[in-house]
Amino acid sequence: MSDTDPALMSAEQLLALYARRRLSPVEALQAVMERVARYNPWVNAFAMLNPRALAQAGESEARWSAGRPMGPLDGVPVTVKDLLNVQGMPTRRGSKTTDATPATEDAPAVIGLKAAGAVIFGKTTTTEFGWKTPGDCPLHGISRNAWNPQRTVGGSSSGAGAAGAAGFGPMHIGTDAGGSIRIPAAYCGLVGMKPSYGRIPQWPHSAFGRSPAPGR
């Protein structure tokens, strides 16, 4: 991790600097977005960026200035995979067949992030409906490995892997049923954590989720 570039710092480093007034959440987000502008054109990590992220970072900065951070991730830049709902942003699941209408509610994981004060600055790409391991999809094209753009980033949390390897902030939320966090982490030299089953609820269900048949 870098000692000077906020975009390459861990969440713990950022929070320690916020607490000492040595760095602000706005400055941290600006550093991340500078790297995104420089490197995302060839790694293609994002389904979309959050136009309200800078304002949210400013709100976090005001809380730190008042000595009242709202949670353990206040002001930390985070991305969310585009299989999870973020209110005000569409959930396209990597497919041209999905609705572009913005979601009206947050997924449970996103509710937790917001309650902790995280600044969600974008949604990362996924393979179509999260259903394969190479890092491409019909809607957003190919997400590439930051170490070597001729190599796959893995999937289905392809944009999360690309963003982590490219240094677009410290935390990138994926999903994992059969390796969709672990595969990109392995391909990109990252640490990927799959929570125990049932630890973090998922809603809405994935495109492959279904209710049990009546009587079963």
Secondary structure, 3 states (H helix, E strand, C coil): CCCCCHHHCCHHHHHHHHHCCCCCHHHHHHHHHHHHHHHHHHHCCEEEECCCHHHHHHHHHHHHHCCCCCCCCCCCEEEEECCCCECCEECCCCCCCCCCCECCCCCHHHHHHHHCCCEEEEEECCCHHHCCCCCEECCCEECEECCEEEEECCCCCHHHHHHHHHCCCCEEECCCCCCCCHHHHHHHCCCCCCCCCCCCCCCCCCCCCCCCCCCC
